[in-house]
Amino acid sequence: MLTSDGRSPAPAFGPALRDLFQLEAGGAHLNHGSYGATPKAVLAAQRDWRDRMEAEPSRFFEREYRPAIRAAAARLAPYLGADADDVAMVENATQAVNAVLRSFPFEPGDRILINTQTYGAVRNTARYVAARTGAEVVEWRLPFPVADAQEIEAAFHAALDPPPRLALLDHVTSGTALKLPLARLVALAKAAGARVLVDGAHAPGMTEIDLRRIGADWYTGNCHKWMFAAKGCAFLWAATQQDLHPTVISHGFEGGFHAEFDYVGTRDGSAQHSLPAGIDFMEGFGFQAIQGHNHAMALAAGARLAAAWGTETGAPAALTGSMTTVRLPYGVGADLNGAIRLRARLLDEDGIQIRLNPLAGGLWVRVSTQIYNHMDEIDRLAEAVLAKRPNA
Ligand SMILES: Cc1ncc(COP(=O)(O)O)c(C=O)c1O
Protein backbone atom coordinates (compact mmCIF):
# COMPACT_ATOMS: atom_id res chain seq x y z
CA MET A 1 0.00 0.00 0.00
CA LEU A 2 1.27 3.48 -0.84
CA THR A 3 0.78 6.73 1.04
CA SER A 4 -1.10 9.61 -0.62
CA ASP A 5 2.18 11.04 -1.98
CA GLY A 6 2.85 7.74 -3.73
CA ARG A 7 5.67 6.57 -1.48
CA SER A 8 5.85 3.33 0.46
CA PRO A 9 4.99 3.89 4.10
CA ALA A 10 8.01 3.84 6.39
CA PRO A 11 8.49 0.45 8.02
CA ALA A 12 7.69 0.46 11.73
CA PHE A 13 10.63 1.45 13.85
CA GLY A 14 12.16 -1.41 15.78
CA PRO A 15 14.29 -4.51 15.32
CA ALA A 16 13.05 -5.07 11.75
CA LEU A 17 15.25 -2.12 10.84
CA ARG A 18 18.41 -3.76 12.14
CA ASP A 19 18.84 -5.30 8.70
CA LEU A 20 19.45 -1.83 7.35
CA PHE A 21 22.56 -1.65 9.53
CA GLN A 22 25.62 -3.83 9.75
CA LEU A 23 25.19 -4.51 13.47
CA GLU A 24 26.03 -8.11 14.40
CA ALA A 25 23.12 -10.34 15.24
CA GLY A 26 22.08 -11.15 18.77
CA GLY A 27 23.46 -8.18 20.62
CA ALA A 28 21.46 -5.41 22.28
CA HIS A 29 23.16 -2.32 20.88
CA LEU A 30 22.06 0.36 23.33
CA ASN A 31 25.09 2.59 22.83
CA HIS A 32 24.40 4.36 19.56
CA GLY A 33 25.54 7.59 21.21
CA SER A 34 29.20 6.70 21.46
CA TYR A 35 30.08 6.02 17.84
CA GLY A 36 26.81 5.82 15.93
CA ALA A 37 26.00 2.90 13.64
CA THR A 38 26.09 3.56 9.92
CA PRO A 39 23.34 2.24 7.61
CA LYS A 40 24.45 -0.16 4.87
CA ALA A 41 23.15 2.27 2.24
CA VAL A 42 25.49 4.97 3.53
CA LEU A 43 28.44 2.59 3.64
CA ALA A 44 27.69 1.71 0.01
CA ALA A 45 27.64 5.39 -0.95
CA GLN A 46 30.93 5.84 0.87
CA ARG A 47 32.42 2.93 -1.10
CA ASP A 48 31.27 4.58 -4.33
CA TRP A 49 33.15 7.74 -3.35
CA ARG A 50 36.28 5.72 -2.62
CA ASP A 51 35.99 3.97 -5.97
CA ARG A 52 35.66 7.31 -7.69
CA MET A 53 38.74 8.58 -5.90
CA GLU A 54 40.82 5.58 -6.93
CA ALA A 55 39.57 5.51 -10.53
CA GLU A 56 41.32 8.79 -11.33
CA PRO A 57 43.08 10.11 -8.21
CA SER A 58 44.51 13.26 -9.76
CA ARG A 59 41.25 14.37 -11.31
CA PHE A 60 39.41 13.50 -8.14
CA PHE A 61 41.62 15.54 -5.80
CA GLU A 62 42.11 18.42 -8.19
CA ARG A 63 38.56 18.81 -9.45
CA GLU A 64 36.04 16.78 -7.47
CA TYR A 65 37.13 16.65 -3.84
CA ARG A 66 36.44 20.23 -2.77
CA PRO A 67 33.10 20.62 -4.64
CA ALA A 68 31.92 17.42 -2.94
CA ILE A 69 32.85 18.85 0.47
CA ARG A 70 30.91 22.02 -0.36
CA ALA A 71 27.95 19.95 -1.56
CA ALA A 72 27.91 18.09 1.76
CA ALA A 73 27.99 21.39 3.69
CA ALA A 74 25.15 22.73 1.52
CA ARG A 75 23.01 19.66 2.19
CA LEU A 76 23.68 19.91 5.93
CA ALA A 77 23.17 23.66 6.38
CA PRO A 78 19.33 23.66 6.47
CA TYR A 79 19.48 21.23 9.41
CA LEU A 80 21.59 23.77 11.28
CA GLY A 81 19.64 26.91 10.48
CA ALA A 82 22.87 28.08 8.91
CA ASP A 83 24.32 29.46 5.73
CA ALA A 84 26.44 26.78 4.04
CA ASP A 85 29.24 29.31 3.63
CA ASP A 86 29.68 29.32 7.40
CA VAL A 87 29.96 25.53 7.61
CA ALA A 88 33.23 23.63 7.30
CA MET A 89 33.42 19.85 7.24
CA VAL A 90 35.85 18.25 9.69
CA GLU A 91 36.40 14.67 10.80
CA ASN A 92 35.04 14.88 14.32
CA ALA A 93 33.99 17.24 17.07
CA THR A 94 37.32 16.87 18.86
CA GLN A 95 39.10 18.19 15.80
CA ALA A 96 36.79 21.20 15.56
CA VAL A 97 37.17 22.05 19.25
CA ASN A 98 40.94 21.87 18.77
CA ALA A 99 40.74 24.18 15.76
CA VAL A 100 38.81 26.84 17.68
CA LEU A 101 40.68 26.68 20.97
CA ARG A 102 44.13 26.47 19.39
CA SER A 103 43.37 29.41 17.08
CA PHE A 104 41.95 31.66 19.79
CA PRO A 105 44.27 34.44 21.02
CA PHE A 106 44.15 33.62 24.73
CA GLU A 107 46.22 35.80 27.00
CA PRO A 108 47.66 35.09 30.45
CA GLY A 109 44.91 35.22 33.05
CA ASP A 110 42.04 34.60 30.59
CA ARG A 111 39.45 32.16 31.93
CA ILE A 112 38.23 29.24 29.83
CA LEU A 113 34.96 28.05 31.35
CA ILE A 114 34.13 24.34 31.18
CA ASN A 115 31.83 22.23 33.38
CA THR A 116 31.97 19.02 35.37
CA GLN A 117 30.46 17.14 32.41
CA THR A 118 32.72 18.55 29.69
CA TYR A 119 33.83 15.67 27.46
CA GLY A 120 37.30 14.35 28.39
CA ALA A 121 38.97 15.08 25.04
CA VAL A 122 37.53 18.60 25.04
CA ARG A 123 38.66 19.18 28.62
CA ASN A 124 42.17 18.04 27.67
CA THR A 125 42.21 20.46 24.74
CA ALA A 126 41.27 23.33 27.06
CA ARG A 127 44.03 22.27 29.48
CA TYR A 128 46.56 22.03 26.66
CA VAL A 129 45.73 25.49 25.34
CA ALA A 130 45.69 27.01 28.82
CA ALA A 131 49.12 25.59 29.62
CA ARG A 132 50.56 27.19 26.49
CA THR A 133 48.94 30.59 26.78
CA GLY A 134 48.78 31.22 30.52
CA ALA A 135 44.99 31.05 30.46
CA GLU A 136 43.17 29.28 33.26
CA VAL A 137 40.60 26.50 32.99
CA VAL A 138 37.69 27.08 35.35
CA GLU A 139 35.01 24.45 35.95
CA TRP A 140 31.41 24.95 37.09
CA ARG A 141 29.31 22.15 38.52
CA LEU A 142 26.59 21.03 36.16
CA PRO A 143 23.84 19.67 38.44
CA PHE A 144 23.08 15.96 38.13
CA PRO A 145 20.58 14.44 38.61
CA VAL A 146 18.68 17.53 37.65
CA ALA A 147 15.07 18.61 38.13
CA ASP A 148 14.71 21.37 35.56
CA ALA A 149 16.46 23.81 33.23
CA GLN A 150 16.34 26.62 35.79
CA GLU A 151 18.68 24.68 38.07
CA ILE A 152 21.24 24.53 35.26
CA GLU A 153 20.80 28.16 34.26
CA ALA A 154 21.30 29.34 37.84
CA ALA A 155 24.50 27.31 38.26
CA PHE A 156 25.90 28.62 34.96
CA HIS A 157 24.92 32.19 35.74
CA ALA A 158 26.83 32.06 39.02
CA ALA A 159 29.91 30.73 37.19
CA LEU A 160 30.01 33.77 34.89
CA ASP A 161 31.29 36.03 37.65
CA PRO A 162 34.08 36.91 37.05
CA PRO A 163 33.40 36.60 33.30
CA PRO A 164 35.36 34.06 31.26
CA ARG A 165 37.03 35.01 28.00
CA LEU A 166 35.50 31.91 26.42
CA ALA A 167 32.79 29.55 27.62
CA LEU A 168 32.54 26.02 26.32
CA LEU A 169 29.01 24.65 26.42
CA ASP A 170 27.63 21.25 25.48
CA HIS A 171 24.40 20.95 23.57
CA VAL A 172 23.91 17.39 24.84
CA THR A 173 26.31 16.22 27.54
CA SER A 174 28.12 12.95 27.08
CA GLY A 175 27.98 10.86 30.27
CA THR A 176 24.82 12.43 31.70
CA ALA A 177 22.97 12.85 28.38
CA LEU A 178 21.47 16.21 29.37
CA LYS A 179 20.00 18.24 26.55
CA LEU A 180 20.91 21.67 27.86
CA PRO A 181 18.82 24.86 27.51
CA LEU A 182 21.48 26.04 25.10
CA ALA A 183 20.05 29.31 23.77
CA ARG A 184 19.46 30.53 27.32
CA LEU A 185 22.97 29.59 28.43
CA VAL A 186 24.56 31.22 25.39
CA ALA A 187 22.57 34.40 26.04
CA LEU A 188 23.85 34.48 29.63
CA ALA A 189 27.46 33.98 28.49
CA LYS A 190 27.13 36.64 25.82
CA ALA A 191 25.64 39.10 28.32
CA ALA A 192 28.76 38.51 30.43
CA GLY A 193 30.95 39.35 27.44
CA ALA A 194 32.25 35.82 26.80
CA ARG A 195 32.84 34.15 23.45
CA VAL A 196 31.01 30.83 23.18
CA LEU A 197 32.07 27.54 21.64
CA VAL A 198 29.37 24.86 21.62
CA ASP A 199 30.25 21.18 21.65
CA GLY A 200 27.19 19.74 19.94
CA ALA A 201 28.77 16.33 19.31
CA HIS A 202 25.47 14.48 19.92
CA ALA A 203 22.99 17.03 18.63
CA PRO A 204 22.77 16.62 14.81
CA GLY A 205 19.94 14.21 14.06
CA MET A 206 18.96 14.03 17.74
CA THR A 207 17.51 17.47 18.22
CA GLU A 208 16.72 20.69 16.37
CA ILE A 209 19.71 22.96 15.83
CA ASP A 210 18.97 26.56 14.97
CA LEU A 211 22.31 28.29 14.95
CA ARG A 212 20.89 31.72 14.19
CA ARG A 213 18.73 31.48 17.30
CA ILE A 214 21.39 29.90 19.52
CA GLY A 215 23.76 32.80 18.92
CA ALA A 216 27.10 31.15 19.71
CA ASP A 217 30.40 32.09 18.04
CA TRP A 218 31.30 28.54 17.05
CA TYR A 219 29.37 25.28 17.04
CA THR A 220 30.57 21.80 16.21
CA GLY A 221 28.54 18.63 15.80
CA ASN A 222 29.12 15.06 14.69
CA CYS A 223 27.11 13.71 11.79
CA HIS A 224 28.42 10.19 12.44
CA LYS A 225 26.50 9.79 15.68
CA TRP A 226 22.79 10.51 15.13
CA MET A 227 22.72 11.70 11.51
CA PHE A 228 23.64 8.31 10.03
CA ALA A 229 26.85 9.51 8.35
CA ALA A 230 29.92 7.31 8.07
CA LYS A 231 32.57 7.75 10.74
CA GLY A 232 34.77 10.79 10.29
CA CYS A 233 32.00 13.22 9.37
CA ALA A 234 31.47 16.32 11.48
CA PHE A 235 31.15 20.04 10.97
CA LEU A 236 32.35 23.31 12.39
CA TRP A 237 30.09 26.31 12.03
CA ALA A 238 31.76 29.65 12.62
CA ALA A 239 30.17 33.06 13.02
CA THR A 240 33.66 34.32 13.75
CA GLN A 241 36.01 33.10 11.04
CA GLN A 242 38.83 35.56 11.30
CA ASP A 243 42.07 34.00 12.60
CA LEU A 244 40.40 30.59 12.74
CA HIS A 245 42.57 27.78 11.40
CA PRO A 246 42.15 24.02 11.10
CA THR A 247 44.36 21.73 13.15
CA VAL A 248 46.34 21.00 9.98
CA ILE A 249 47.80 23.95 8.09
CA SER A 250 47.86 23.20 4.37
CA HIS A 251 47.76 24.92 0.96
CA GLY A 252 44.80 27.09 1.88
CA PHE A 253 46.57 28.92 4.71
CA GLU A 254 45.38 32.54 4.91
CA GLY A 255 43.01 31.90 2.01
CA GLY A 256 39.85 32.13 4.15
CA PHE A 257 37.56 29.71 5.94
CA HIS A 258 36.77 27.40 3.01
CA ALA A 259 40.24 27.38 1.53
CA GLU A 260 41.75 26.48 4.87
CA PHE A 261 39.24 23.86 6.03
CA ASP A 262 38.09 22.25 2.78
CA TYR A 263 41.46 20.77 1.98
CA VAL A 264 43.83 19.64 4.75
CA GLY A 265 46.18 17.40 2.74
CA THR A 266 45.59 14.17 0.88
CA ARG A 267 43.10 12.11 2.83
CA ASP A 268 40.06 9.89 2.45
CA GLY A 269 37.14 12.34 2.55
CA SER A 270 34.53 9.70 1.72
CA ALA A 271 32.76 9.95 5.09
CA GLN A 272 32.09 13.62 4.44
CA HIS A 273 31.41 13.17 0.73
CA SER A 274 28.75 10.57 1.50
CA LEU A 275 26.97 12.72 4.11
CA PRO A 276 24.09 13.37 1.65
CA ALA A 277 23.39 9.60 1.69
CA GLY A 278 23.10 9.75 5.50
CA ILE A 279 20.68 12.64 5.22
CA ASP A 280 18.74 10.74 2.51
CA PHE A 281 18.44 7.82 4.91
CA MET A 282 17.22 10.09 7.69
CA GLU A 283 14.76 11.84 5.41
CA GLY A 284 13.43 8.46 4.21
CA PHE A 285 11.86 8.11 7.67
CA GLY A 286 11.61 11.83 8.40
CA PHE A 287 13.83 13.74 10.80
CA GLN A 288 10.89 14.66 13.04
CA ALA A 289 9.57 11.10 13.08
CA ILE A 290 12.96 9.67 14.09
CA GLN A 291 13.58 12.35 16.65
CA GLY A 292 10.11 11.92 18.19
CA HIS A 293 10.37 8.13 18.24
CA ASN A 294 13.84 8.05 19.77
CA HIS A 295 12.91 10.63 22.40
CA ALA A 296 9.72 8.79 23.39
CA MET A 297 11.62 5.53 23.59
CA ALA A 298 14.36 7.10 25.74
CA LEU A 299 11.68 8.29 28.18
CA ALA A 300 9.97 4.89 28.20
CA ALA A 301 13.30 3.11 28.68
CA GLY A 302 14.25 5.40 31.55
CA ALA A 303 10.92 4.85 33.29
CA ARG A 304 11.06 1.07 32.78
CA LEU A 305 14.61 0.71 34.12
CA ALA A 306 14.04 3.01 37.10
CA ALA A 307 10.91 1.01 38.02
CA ALA A 308 12.68 -2.34 37.64
CA TRP A 309 15.60 -1.23 39.77
CA GLY A 310 13.71 0.97 42.25
CA THR A 311 15.89 3.95 41.34
CA GLU A 312 15.58 7.22 39.42
CA THR A 313 16.34 8.78 36.05
CA GLY A 314 18.83 11.63 35.75
CA ALA A 315 16.75 14.21 33.89
CA PRO A 316 13.17 15.29 33.17
CA ALA A 317 11.68 14.90 29.68
CA ALA A 318 12.49 18.49 28.70
CA LEU A 319 16.22 17.85 29.18
CA THR A 320 16.19 14.43 27.48
CA GLY A 321 16.94 13.69 23.84
CA SER A 322 17.58 10.19 22.48
CA MET A 323 19.52 8.97 25.49
CA THR A 324 18.42 8.42 29.08
CA THR A 325 20.40 7.94 32.27
CA VAL A 326 19.25 5.74 35.14
CA ARG A 327 20.83 5.06 38.53
CA LEU A 328 21.80 1.41 38.93
CA PRO A 329 20.49 -0.59 41.87
CA TYR A 330 22.58 -0.91 45.02
CA GLY A 331 25.25 -3.60 45.01
CA VAL A 332 26.43 -3.70 41.38
CA GLY A 333 29.30 -1.26 41.77
CA ALA A 334 29.83 2.37 42.68
CA ASP A 335 33.09 3.63 41.21
CA LEU A 336 34.96 3.75 37.91
CA ASN A 337 36.50 0.29 38.34
CA GLY A 338 33.08 -1.11 39.15
CA ALA A 339 31.71 0.55 36.01
CA ILE A 340 34.45 -0.94 33.82
CA ARG A 341 33.93 -4.43 35.27
CA LEU A 342 30.14 -4.37 35.02
CA ARG A 343 30.17 -2.96 31.49
CA ALA A 344 32.52 -5.73 30.36
CA ARG A 345 30.34 -8.40 32.01
CA LEU A 346 27.16 -7.06 30.42
CA LEU A 347 28.84 -7.21 27.03
CA ASP A 348 30.60 -10.56 27.41
CA GLU A 349 27.91 -12.47 29.34
CA ASP A 350 24.74 -10.82 28.08
CA GLY A 351 25.63 -9.25 24.72
CA ILE A 352 24.46 -5.82 25.93
CA GLN A 353 26.36 -2.71 24.86
CA ILE A 354 25.75 0.34 27.09
CA ARG A 355 27.75 3.08 28.78
CA LEU A 356 28.19 3.22 32.53
CA ASN A 357 29.40 6.21 34.50
CA PRO A 358 30.14 6.83 38.16
CA LEU A 359 28.09 9.92 39.05
CA ALA A 360 26.46 11.42 42.13
CA GLY A 361 27.78 8.73 44.44
CA GLY A 362 26.73 5.73 42.38
CA LEU A 363 26.79 4.08 38.96
CA TRP A 364 24.49 5.31 36.21
CA VAL A 365 23.72 3.67 32.92
CA ARG A 366 23.37 5.72 29.75
CA VAL A 367 21.02 4.05 27.30
CA SER A 368 20.77 5.23 23.70
CA THR A 369 17.56 4.60 21.78
CA GLN A 370 17.79 4.50 18.02
CA ILE A 371 15.28 3.38 15.41
CA TYR A 372 16.56 -0.22 15.41
CA ASN A 373 16.11 -0.68 19.18
CA HIS A 374 13.18 -2.30 20.98
CA MET A 375 11.84 -2.26 24.54
CA ASP A 376 12.67 -5.99 24.80
CA GLU A 377 16.31 -4.93 24.85
CA ILE A 378 15.57 -2.60 27.74
CA ASP A 379 13.97 -5.48 29.68
CA ARG A 380 16.98 -7.62 28.88
CA LEU A 381 19.26 -4.93 30.37
CA ALA A 382 17.03 -4.55 33.45
CA GLU A 383 17.17 -8.27 34.18
CA ALA A 384 20.87 -8.69 33.40
CA VAL A 385 21.79 -5.96 35.89
CA LEU A 386 19.53 -7.38 38.60
CA ALA A 387 21.10 -10.81 38.10
CA LYS A 388 24.51 -9.31 38.85
CA ARG A 389 23.68 -8.16 42.36
CA PRO A 390 25.84 -10.09 44.87
CA ASN A 391 23.00 -12.17 46.37
CA ALA A 392 20.82 -12.43 43.28
C1 LIG B 1 29.94 15.77 24.30
C2 LIG B 1 30.96 15.15 23.38
N1 LIG B 1 31.89 15.92 22.84
C3 LIG B 1 32.82 15.44 21.98
C4 LIG B 1 32.83 14.12 21.64
C5 LIG B 1 33.90 13.64 20.72
O1 LIG B 1 33.41 13.12 19.54
P1 LIG B 1 34.48 12.63 18.48
O2 LIG B 1 35.21 11.48 19.11
O3 LIG B 1 33.68 12.22 17.31
O4 LIG B 1 35.39 13.77 18.23
C6 LIG B 1 31.88 13.25 22.19
C7 LIG B 1 31.86 11.82 21.84
O5 LIG B 1 31.13 11.02 22.34
C8 LIG B 1 30.92 13.79 23.08
O6 LIG B 1 30.00 13.01 23.66
The ligand as an SDF file (V2000), in Angstrom:
LIG
                    3D

 16 16  0  0  0  0  0  0  0  0999 V2000
   29.9430   15.7720   24.2970 C   0  0  0  0  0  0  0  0  0  0  0  0
   30.9580   15.1460   23.3850 C   0  0  0  0  0  0  0  0  0  0  0  0
   31.8930   15.9250   22.8400 N   0  0  0  0  0  0  0  0  0  0  0  0
   32.8190   15.4440   21.9850 C   0  0  0  0  0  0  0  0  0  0  0  0
   32.8330   14.1180   21.6390 C   0  0  0  0  0  0  0  0  0  0  0  0
   33.8950   13.6410   20.7240 C   0  0  0  0  0  0  0  0  0  0  0  0
   33.4120   13.1200   19.5430 O   0  0  0  0  0  0  0  0  0  0  0  0
   34.4780   12.6280   18.4850 P   0  0  0  0  0  0  0  0  0  0  0  0
   35.2120   11.4850   19.1120 O   0  0  0  0  0  0  0  0  0  0  0  0
   33.6780   12.2180   17.3100 O   0  0  0  0  0  0  0  0  0  0  0  0
   35.3860   13.7710   18.2330 O   0  0  0  0  0  0  0  0  0  0  0  0
   31.8830   13.2480   22.1880 C   0  0  0  0  0  0  0  0  0  0  0  0
   31.8640   11.8200   21.8380 C   0  0  0  0  0  0  0  0  0  0  0  0
   31.1270   11.0180   22.3430 O   0  0  0  0  0  0  0  0  0  0  0  0
   30.9240   13.7860   23.0810 C   0  0  0  0  0  0  0  0  0  0  0  0
   29.9980   13.0120   23.6580 O   0  0  0  0  0  0  0  0  0  0  0  0
  1  2  1  0
  2  3  1  0
  2 15  2  0
  3  4  2  0
  4  5  1  0
  5  6  1  0
  5 12  2  0
  6  7  1  0
  7  8  1  0
  8  9  2  0
  8 10  1  0
  8 11  1  0
 12 13  1  0
 12 15  1  0
 13 14  2  0
 15 16  1  0
M  END
$$$$
